[in-house]
Amino acid sequence: MTFDRGFRRYLLLGGAALALTASPAMAQEAASGPAAPTTAPAADAPQEAGALQDIVVTATKVATNLQKTPISISVLSTEALQDRHVQSLFNLADGTVPSLRVATFEARQSALTIGIRGIVPYDQNQTARDGGVSVYIDGVALGKTQGLNAALFDIERIEVLKGPQGTLFGRNTEGGALSLVTRAPTGEFDGRISAGLGNYGSRSSEVHIDLPAFANVAIKLDGVYQHQDPTVKDPLAGSTGWNYYDRKGGRIAARWKPVDGFTADIAYDYAKDDNTPQFSQLLSYNPNGYQVGTYTNPVSGAVGTQLYLPTAVNGAAVTCGGTSATVCIAPKGPLVNVHTQRQTSADIGVPQQPSVDITHGVSANLRYTAAPWLELRSITAWRGVSTDQWDNSGGPARVTFQPSVSATTGLFSRYSLSFLRQHQFSQEFQAVGSSNGFNYVLGAYYYTEHATEYAATPSSNQWNGDGTGYVIRSPIVTGTVTSGNSGYQPYAPSCSNTLASTVPQFTNSCQFITRASEAYDHNYSVFGNLTYTPDGMDSLHFTAGGRWTKDKRRGRLYVVNNTPQGFTFSNSISRFDPMFNVAIDATQDVHLYAKYSTGFRAGGANDRSQSFNQFGPESVKSYEVGAKMDFWDHKGRLNLAGYIMDRKNTQFDFDIYDTQAGSPTFNSHIEQTVNAGNTKIRGIEADLTLRPVPELTLSASYAYTYWKAPSAVNPTLGGPAQQLYIVYTPNNAASGAIDYEVPVAAGDTKVRFHLDANYASSQYSFQLEPTKTDPSFVMNGRIALTDINVGDRNKVTLAFWVRNLLDHTYIYRRSAANSSPVLNYCGSNGLNGTAACTPNTLISTNYGGILGDYGNLNPPRTWGFELSAKF
């Protein structure tokens, strides 16, 4: 029996067993099950002291009890975020929610990779690309991953919706959705302020003020500031270092209720995040044991491109110590060291200034109760993102050593620069209500986006003649800009760029522009969701829904390698995503469901392909069964889910970095996206919460994920099909937490202890590499003396927090691409460039870029004290 058939059988048998076990209770409770409300649900019965509290979510566009919502959801409350000291979404990378995976794109904090249930993108931060999990703030989708790591504004809760949400949330939610809900204005005067200090120079402050309602208008003001010095120092004076951030932002929200039944929520937010990437370390050198050569008799003159003995390499003759070896690799530079533990300071100083991410937007959320059975809603939003990316995290860890014999040789340290601007507008209309056993959500949605980006990858450093020293190249160059004569400052009067005559945008640009593109996106959809509870069978609920989508996208790639180009693409698709759900209230405390749903990730074009290669959408079908159970007089809660997902036309990225110093395409990153085939994903999730005594809460979560990805031919290199991998998806992930709260004095003062632990097994971090990361284990803790009475109204809380309590070190991103030669094959069309060859046969083996494995490590232990006050 194959794993797929076995898993499917056990999943169906498990669902049937749950239903049969509960069937007597279903008949017994048939007359008492409530219909789904359109407003916040009332508690089923008064809850006993010490019982677990009901959790209200809006995953189905209406407020429902988490336990009676027939989909798999995890919720992080304000208190949970505070206990874990979650300041931004990147803090969830420790595995707080096992099915949710968060990582940096490359090493950058400025763009996050977010995935759920094995739907994890590899490279989505381009003008014409999307992810498979969307992030929403108060119902508004965020179109780009850039800027996702901004400081969080007074979050009431984060809902992690697992599995395809294609019906109610639309495209790019095939893995699920991350829904952030902020606190709304109350109309009553209230204030909360906090300030904190910690190691690595960290400091933070927050201000949240609710103003009294005036003329039926309530206003709330939020301000946030977060700072951390680098955890890895840069020896170069004036450079920032790595894993640094300085975040600040503000938000103003107003709630207007001019008449009964009508509410208008208007909000504006602005956030700025200065940050540097995680540091990339050289983890090994020549792990495959190739012959290592030495550079001898450096002379200027002809430049070779490979390290084949006895070919000269960039003007320096290479010898393998007089041996008869037919090939040898470049030696490691004298100043370049291998580090298997976390570095606190780089060996070599490089220019590193902070990336700057700015996010801002305005939204209007209107709700009108037109009748007892109908609420009309409108969500209008405009948002913008700008990112100036400065990533020099690799230093000498990602390029072979080559001594300098001319002005354009001996270059190293790829400074990855990107300047993206994005604006989006969205409008959503909803009609929500219930009548005669039916609960419904009807809606229409429109989204449009324009994104532009240009990028450059200059080398910031240059070795001397023997590698015992180096110089920092000037950010401003004189003369004509070329690949070898390229600075990293955007513009200067002395810089002459050949693009000026055809692309005036780059007049006086000092950068060799590797690519420049723009894309437009238009999305239209209508959707509906209908739940029917038969008369006399209040414990049985049938839900059917669907969404029709029209997705249109176009764009152009107008610069490649500092040369004007005219590559364009355009695509348009229409599709329908259905959803069916059968839910059974087996008892008042046991709820079962079975669900079928679909979703899709939009197609687009890859601007790293040097031709804007176009690819189609991918789609997923999901089959899920689950059970949500309260027991032990509501002091225990167990939620289970099992799912099967089949993904079609999976988007995979085939890329190659040229790390061979002196190569004509040195520092270039060429990538093509292909709809490579079908992917199977299977999983089980469990969430358990216990409250044995009123003061103590124990919680644990587990996710098992199995996946099987296709094989495909690499379009950049040719050759036989190679196995592909899903990134950042461990087979096993778990988290657990202990929360203990005890009164210590008269009044409301308590001591609160929190400790959590998070584990993930090793996983892949590159789609083309069988190399795995380390398993991870991270503990976080907090102890607080809460609600100390100061006067009649004011209360103060003192807290000490720590993240990565045990200072556990693990590699969360690892590549061995630079440890083996690049195999160049004849194309499937029988051509190697313009020369004829035998299709898919090996033409050459390039050892020129071999150095060793490199990787990025998790943040070190951080800790701090915090003082907060309510007034």
N, C-alpha and C positions, 0 to 999 in steps of 0.2 A: 504494500500500500504506500503510495506517495505521501509526502508530508501534507500536500494541499488537500488531497482527498480525506486524509485522516483528520486534519484540523477541521475541515468543513463538517465532517460527520460528528465529531465531538461537540462542535459549536451548536449544531442543530439538536443533538441529543440533550445537551445541557439545557437549552431553551425549553425543550419539551418537558424535561424532568421538572424544571421550575414551575411550569404551568400546571402539570399534573399534581404536584405536591400542594399547590395553592388552591386547586379547584374547589374543595369544600368551602373554604373561606370566601371564595368569590361569590358563591350563591348566598352565603350568609350576609355579606355586606352589600349586596346588589342595590339595595334601595337607598343607601346613604352617601354614595360617592358624589362629590360636588362637581359642577361643570366648571370649566376653566374660565376665570374671571378676566375682565379687561383692565382691572385696576389691581392694586396690591392685594393679594389674597389674605383673608383673615385666617388666624390659626384654627386648626380643626377643633381643638379643645384646649382649655387652660393647661399650660405646661407646668409640670411639677418643678419645684426648686431643684436645681442641679441637673435638669434635663438639657439635652442638646437643643439649641435654638433653631427655629426654622430659618432657612436662607432663601431670600427672594432673588430671582434672576429674571432677566428680560431676553433670554436667548431666542424665544419664539415671538418676539416683538410685543409681547404682553408680559405683565408681571405675574410670575408663577412661583410656586414653591419648588425649590430645587428637587426635592424628593419625588414630586409628581410631574416633573418635566421629563418626557421620555426621550432624552438624548444624553450622551455622556458629557458632563460638564465638571470642571474643577473651578473653584472660586477662591480667590485670594482677597480677604477682607482688608480694611484699613489696618486692623490690629495685626494681621498676619504679615503685611508688608512692613509694618513698623518693627515687629519682632525680628525680622530677617534683615533689617536695615536696607530695604530695597529702595534705592534712590532713582534708578533708571532701569530700563528693561534689560540691560546687560547684566544686572545683578541676578537675573533669573537663570543665567547660564550655569549656575551650580547644580541645577536639576530639581528645583523646588517642586515643580510639577513634572513627574517622570515622562509623560508623553510629549511635553513641550520642550523643544530643543532650541536654544539660543546660542549663537556664536558670532564672532566677528567675521565680516567678509575680508578675506586675506587676514591681515593683522589689525584692521582698522576699527576703532570704536565708532567712527563716523558713519558706518553702514553695517547694519546687523543682518545676520542670516537667521530667519525664524522658521521653524518647521514643527509639524504635529503629525504623529502617526506615520513617520517615514516619508512624508511629503516635504522634502527639504531641498531648497534650491541650492545650486552651486554658485552661479554668478547671475544675479538679477539686477545689479545696480548699474543699469545702462538706460539710455533714453527710450528704447523700444522693447523693454523686457519687464516681466512681472514675476512675482513669487506665487507659491501655491497656498500660502496662508496670509490672509489679510489682517491688518491691524485697524481697529476702529476706535475713535474717541467720540463718545456720546452719539454713536450712530453714524459718524462720518468716516468713510474709508480714507486711509492715507495711501496715496498712490505710489510713493517711492520709499525704499528702505533707508535712503539717506535721511538723517535727522531723527531716526527712531530712538536714538539713545539720549534724547534731550531729557532734562529733569522732569519728573512727574509732578503734576499739579494736583494736590489735594484729592487723591484718588479714593473714591468710596469703595470700589471693588474692581477686580480684574476677573472677567469671565473667560475661561479657556474652553471654547467650544470644539469638541473633538469629532473628526469625521467631516465629510462633505457638507457644506452649508449652502449649496448652490441654489436652493429654492428661495430662502428668505434673505440671503446675503449676496448672492450673485457670483460673478466670476472671481477667479483667483482665491477661492476658499475650498479647494478640493481636499486639502488636508484638515481644514478647520478655520477658525477665526479667533482672534484675540480682541476682546471687547473691553475697553477701558471706560469706566463710568466715573465721572467727577461728582463731587458734592455740589448740590444746587443751593442757591440762596434760600434762607429760611424766613427772612423778613423780621427776625428778632435779633437784637443786638447781641453779638457774641464775638469773641476774639480768641485766637490761639497763636502763640508765638513760640519759636524754639531756636536754640543756638547750640552748636556743638563744636568740639575740638578733638583731634585724634592724631595718630601717627602719620608719617609721610606728609606732615604739614596740612592735614585735612582740616577743613572748617566748613560749617554749613549753617544756614539760617533759613527760617520760613516764617511768613506772616500770613495769616488767614483771618479776615475780618468780615463779619456779616453785619450790615447796617440795618437799622429799623426800617420797615416798609414805610414809604411815603407816597401818597397818591396811587396806591395799589402797585407800587414798584418796589421790589426788594433787590438790593445790590450786594454783591459779594466780591471782595478783592483778595487776590492771592499773589504772593511774591516768594520766589525760591532762589537760593544761592547755594552752590555746592563746589567745593574745590579740593583737589588733591595734587600734591607735588608728584613728580615722576618717581616710580619705584625702581627704574633702571636709569642710572645717570649717564649723561653724554659727556665725554671728556672735552669736547670742543666748547670753548668759552662762548657764551651767548646762545648756545643751543638749549632746547628745552628738556630733552630726555624723553623717556617712553612711559606709557601708561599714566599720563598726566591728563587732568581735565579741570576745566573751570566753566561751570554752567550757571547761567542766570536766566530768569524769566519772570514774566508777570501775566496775570489773567484777570479780566474783569467780566463778571457775569451778572445779568439782570433778569429778574423774573417779573413779568407784568401780568396781573390778573384783573383786568378792568371790569369783568362781569363774571358771574358764576358760570362755570363750564368752559371758560376760555383761559388758556395759559400760553404765554409767549416767553420762551427762554432765549435770550440773546447773549452771545459770548464772544470775546476777542482774546486771543493769546499770542504772546511773542516769547520766543526762547532763543538764546544764543549759547552754543556749546563749543568752547575751544578745547581741543583734545589732541593727543598724540597716540599713535598706534601701539600695540603690544610689541615688544622687542623680539626680533627673530635671531635665534642662536644657531651656530654651527654645532650639530650634535654628533657628527662623526666625520672622519676624513678617509676617503678611499676605502670604504667598508668591504668592497669586493676584491681588494688585494691586487690591483693592477700595478704594473711596473711604473715607478715614479721617476720622472726625469728631472734634469736640472737645466737651467738656462746658462749657456756659456757663450762667450764672445759676442755680446750684443752689438749689433751694427744697425745703422739705419739703411733703408732700402726696401727691397721687395717684401711684401707682407703676405704671409701664408694665412690659411684659415683653419688648419687642423693640426693636431698634435701627432701626426704619423711620423715615426722615425724614418729618415733623418731630416724631415722637412723643417725649414726655418719657420718659426712662429712669430709673426709680427716683428720681423727684423731680428729676433733673437734665436740663435741656433739652439736646438734642443738635443740633449744627449741622455741616454739611459745609463750613464756610468760605464760606457764601453761595452755593455752587454750586447748580445745579438737579438734582443727583443725586437719584435716587429712593430710594436706600438708602446707608447708610454704616455702617461698623463702629466699634466702640469703639476709642479710641486706646490705645496701649501706655502703661502707667504710667511716670512719670518715673524710677522706681527699678528698673524691670524691663529687663534687658538680654538680648540674644541672644548665645549662646555656641556656636560650632561646634567648639571644642576643649574638652578635659576641664577642668572647673573644679576648682580646689583649695580654693575657699571660695565659699559661697553669697552672692549679692548681698543677700539679705534673711534676717534671722534668724527662725526659727520654732521652736516647741517640738518637740523630738525626743528622746524617751527610748527606751532599748532595748526591743525586743520580747524576750519571755522564753519560750523553748521548753524544756519538760522532757519527757524521754522516759525510761521505765523499764519493766522487764519481767523476768520469770523464766521459764525454760524447763527442761524435762526431756527429754533425748533418750536413750532406752533401746534397746539392741541385744542380741539373744540369738541365738546360733547353735544352732538346735534340731536341725539335722542338717547333714551336709556339703553338702547341696543346698538348705538353707533357713535364712535369717536373718529373724527377726522384729524389727520396729522400732516404736517409739512416740515421737511428738514432741508434747509437751504444752506450751502456752505461754499466758501471760497478759501483755498489754502495755497500757500507757497513754501518752497524749500530752496535754499541756496547752500551749496557746499563748495568750499575751497579746500581741496584735499592736498595735504603735504605728508607723504609717507616715505620716510627714509629708514625703515626699520631693518632692512636687510644688511646694510653695510657690506662687509666682505664675505658674509655667510652664504651668499647666493650667486657668486661669480668666481670663476677660476682666476688664479693669480697670474699676472703677466707684467714683467718689468717695463718701465717706460723707456722707449727709445726715440720717441718723437712727441709732438704736441698732442697727438690723438691716440696714443697707445698708453697702456698701463692704467686705463680708466676703470673705476669700480664704484660701487654704492649707487644703486639705481634709485633715484628720487622720483617716486611715482606721484605725478601731479594730475589733478582732475578738477575741473571747474564746471559744476552742474547748476542749472537753474530750472525749476519746475513750478508750474502753476496749474491748479485744477479748480474746477467748479462742478458741484453736484447738486441735484435736486431730486428729492424723493417725496412722493405722496403716498399716504396710507389711509385705509379705511379699516377700522378694527372694531369688532363687536361680537355680541352673542345674542341668540334668539332661538327659542323652541328647540333646544338641544344642540344647536349649531354654534360653534365659535369660529370666527373667520378673521383672516388678514388678507386684504387686497392692496395692491400697490403698483406704482409706476416709478421708474428710476431713470435718470439721465446723468451721465458723467462725461466730462471732457477734460483733456489734459494737453499741455504743451511742455516739452522738455528739451533742453539744449545742453550739450556738454562738449568740451574739448579737453584733450589730455596730452601730456608730454612725459618723457621718461629720461631726462638727462642724467649723466653720471656726475656726482658731486665731488668725487675724490680722484686723485691720480697718484700712483706709486712712483717712487724714484727708481733709479736704475737697477737696484738689487732688492727692493722690497723692505729695506730697513727703515724707510720713512715714507711719508706721503705729504701731499699738499691738498688744500681745499681749492677747488676750481672756482673761478669767479662766477657769481650769479649773472653778471652782465658781460657780454662778449662784444668784441669789436669786429667789424667786417661782416661778411655774409654768414648767416646762421646755416649750419650744416649739422648732420648727425654727430660729427666729431667736434664741432665748434658750436656747442649749444649751452646756454645758460639756464638758470632756473628762476630768474626773476621774470614776471610776465612781460613787462615793457620797459624800455629805456631808449632815449634818443639815439644812443650810439649803436643800437642793434638794427641790423638790416636784414629783413626777412623777405625771401623771394615770393611769399604769399601776398605781399602788400598790394600788388597790382590786380590780383584776381579776387582776393578775400581781404578787403580793407580792415576787417576786424583784427587782423594780425599785423598791421603796420607797426613797425618798431618792436615786434615781439622778439624777445631773446630766446624763446623756446623753440625747439624743433618739434612742431606739432605732429604727434603720431596719429591723431584722429580727431575729427570734429563732426558732430552729427546733431540732428534734431528730429523729433518725432511728434506726431499729433495722434490723439486717441479720442474716439467718440464711442460711447456705449449707451445703448437704449435697452430697457427691459420692462416687462410687466410680469407681475407674479401674484400668486394667490395661495392661501393655505386654509383648508377647511377641516375642522374637527367635528365629528358627529358622535354624540352619546345617545344611543337608542333609549326611547321612553321605557321605563321599567328596568333598564339594564345600566344603571348609573356607574357601574364599575368597569364598563367596556367603552373604549374610545377609539374611533377610527379616524385617521388623519390622512388626507390626500392633498398634495400641493404640487405646484409646478412653476417654472419660470422660463419665459421666452426671452432670449437675449439676441440682440444685434450688436456685433462688435466690429468696429471699423478702425483701422490704424494705417498710417502712412508715415514715411520719413525719408530722409536723405543723409547720406554719408558724403560730405563735401570736401574733406581733407583726409588724405592718408599719407603718412610719412612726409609731411610738409609739402605735399603736391596736391593741387586742386583736383577733385574728382567729382563725378556726377552719378554716383550710385544711389538708386532709389528703391523703395519697396512700397507695396500697398497690399493690404489684405482685408477681407471682409467675410465674416462668418455669421450664420444664424444657427441657433441651437435651442433645444428645449431640455430642461433639467427637471425630472419628476422626483417626487418623494412620497413614500407611503409608510405609514406607521400604525401599528396596532398596539394599544396600551391596555393593560388590565390592572385594576386595583384589586389585587388578590385579597388584601385586608386593608384596614385603615393605614397600616404601616408597611405594607409590602406592595410594591408596584413593579410590574413587569412590562417589557416592551420588546417589539421586533420592528426593525426599520430597514427600509431600502431607500437609498438616496444616491444622487450623482452630483458631480461638479466638474469644473474645468479650469484650466490655467490658460490664459490667452496666448496666442501665437505672437510673433514679432520678428525682429531682425537683430543680428549680433553685430555691433559696431566694431568689435575687435577682429572681425573676420577679414578686414581690409577690402571687403566688397559688399558689406551689409547683407550677408547671406540670410535669407528668409527661412523661417520654420513655422510649422503649424501649431495649433493648440494641442494640448494633451487633456485627457479626460479620465475620470475615475468612476467606477461603480462600487458601491459599498453595501454590504449586508451586515447588519448589526443586531445583536440581542443583548438585553441588559436587565438587571434587577436592582432595585433601590429599596433598601430595607432598614427600618428603625426597629430596635428591639431593646430588651432590658429596661422597660418603662422609659423609653426614649433616652436612655443613657448610652446606647450603642447605635452605630449607624454603619452599614456596609453597603457599598455600591459596587456592582460588578458589570463589566461589559466585555463582550467578545466580538470581533469584527473580521470580515474578509473584504479586502479592497483589491480590485483589479484595475490597474492603470494602463491606458492605451496611448500609443504614440508618445511615449515618455521623452521629454526634452533632456538630452544629455549634451554636455559641453566637452569638445575635444580641443585641447589647447596645448601650446608649446611655448616655452620661454627660451629665448636664445641667451644662454649664460656664458657663452664662449667669448672671452675677452678678445677684441679685435675683429670679430666676425662682422661682415657687412650689415647684418641684421641684429647686431648686438643690442641687448636690452629690449628687443621687441617682444610683444606678447600677442601671438596669433591664436585666435580661437574661433571655432565654428560650432554652431548648435545644430543638432540633428534630432529628428523624431525617430529615436533609435529602435523602438519596439515596445513590448509590453512588460510591465512590472507587476509582480504579485507581492502583496503586503498582507500579513496576518498578525493579529495581536489579541492580547488579553490585558485588561486593566482592572485594578481593584483599589478601592479607597475605604479605609476603616477608621472610624473615630469612636473613642470610648471616653466616658466620663464616670469613672468608678466612684468618685466622691465629688462634691460640688467644686472643690478647689483644684482638682487635677483633671487635665484633658490630655489624652494620648491619641496621636493620629499617625497613620502610615498609609503610603501609597506605593503601588507597584505597577510597572508596565513591562510586558514582554512583547517584543516586536520581531517578527520574522519577515524577511524580504528576499526576493529573488529578482535580480536585474538582468536585462538582456546583454548580449554581446553585439558588437558592431565594429565596422571598419573605421579606423581613424581617417577622416577626410583630409587632415593636414599632412599625414605621413604615408597613408596607404597601408598595404600589407594585409595580413590575415585579421579576422575579427578578434577583438580583444574584449575581455570581461569588463563590465562597467559596475560601479559601486554607488550606493546611496550614502551620502555624507551625513555625519552627525546623527546617526541612528543606532544606538546601542541595542543589542538583543535584550539586555536586562537593565532596568533602571528602577531605583526605589528611593523613597524619602520617608523620613519619620520625624516626629516632633513630640516634645514633652513641654507642657505648659502648666505651671503651678502658681496659684494665686492665693494669698492668705492675708486677712486683715491684720494690721499691726497696732492700730490705735482706734480711738473713738472717731466716728465719722466715716469717710469714704477711703481713707488711706489704706493702701495695700502694698505688699511686696509681690512683684510678679517675676517669675523665672521662666525663661524660654531657652530651649536647646533643640536644634534640629540637625539632622544628618542626611546627606544626599549622596547617592552612589550611582555610577553608570559604568557599565562594562566598556571595554575598548571598542573603538569604532573607526570607521574610515573618515578621512577629512578631504580626500580628493577623489573625484569620480573616476579617474583613470588609473589609480594606484592601489595595489593590494596592501600598501603600508597602513598599519593601524596606529591609533593614538594609544596613550596609556589609559587604563581605567582610572576613574576619578572617585574621590571620597572627600567631601567637604562638610565641615561642621560649622554652624553659626550659633551664637548665643547672645542673650540679652538679660540683664537683671535691672529692675526698675522699682523705685519707690514712687508709687503713683498717687495722684490726687491728694497731695498734702494741702490741707486747708490753710489759706492765707487770707484772713478777713472773711466776710460773709459770703462772698461770691467767688473769689479768686482761688484757683488751685494750681499747684506746681508739681511737676514730675521730674525726678532725677533718674538718669539711666546710664548704664555702661553697656556698650555693645561690642561685639567682635565678630568679624567675618573670617572664615577659614581658620577656625580656632586652633587647629593642630598644625597650622602652617604647612599643610600637605602640598607637595609639588607634583604636578603631572603635566605632560605634554598634551595639549588639547588639539593641536594642529601639527601634522608632521608630513614632510615630503621627502621621498627618496628619489625624486626625478633626476637630481644632479649626482646620483651615485652610480648610474649606469649609462652606457652610450646611447645615443639616439640612432635608431634604425630607420634608414630612409628606403622606402619601397617605390617601385614603379607603380604609377597610378593604374587604377582599374581600366582606364581608357588606353593603356599601352603607351603612355607618354611620360617622360621625365622632363618636365618643362616643355620644350619643343622636340626633344630627342625621342626616337622610338625605343621601346624596351618591352620586355615580356611582362604582361600585367601581373601586379602583386608580387613580383620577385624582389629580393633584397638587392639594392644597388650599392649602398655604402653604409659603413658603421662609423659614426662620428664620436670620437672620444674627447673632443675638445672641450666640452663643458663639464667634465666630471670633477666634482669636488667632494661632496658628501651630503648626508641628510641635514636638513635644517628644520626648525620647528618653533612653535610659540608655546609658552608656558602660562598656566593660570596665574592670576594675581596672588601676591603673597598675603600673609595675615595682615589685616587692618583692624584697628580698634579705635574707640573714642568714647567721650563722655558727652551727654546731651542734657540740656536743661530746657524744659518746656513749661508753658504757663497757659491757663485758660482764664479768661476774664469776661 
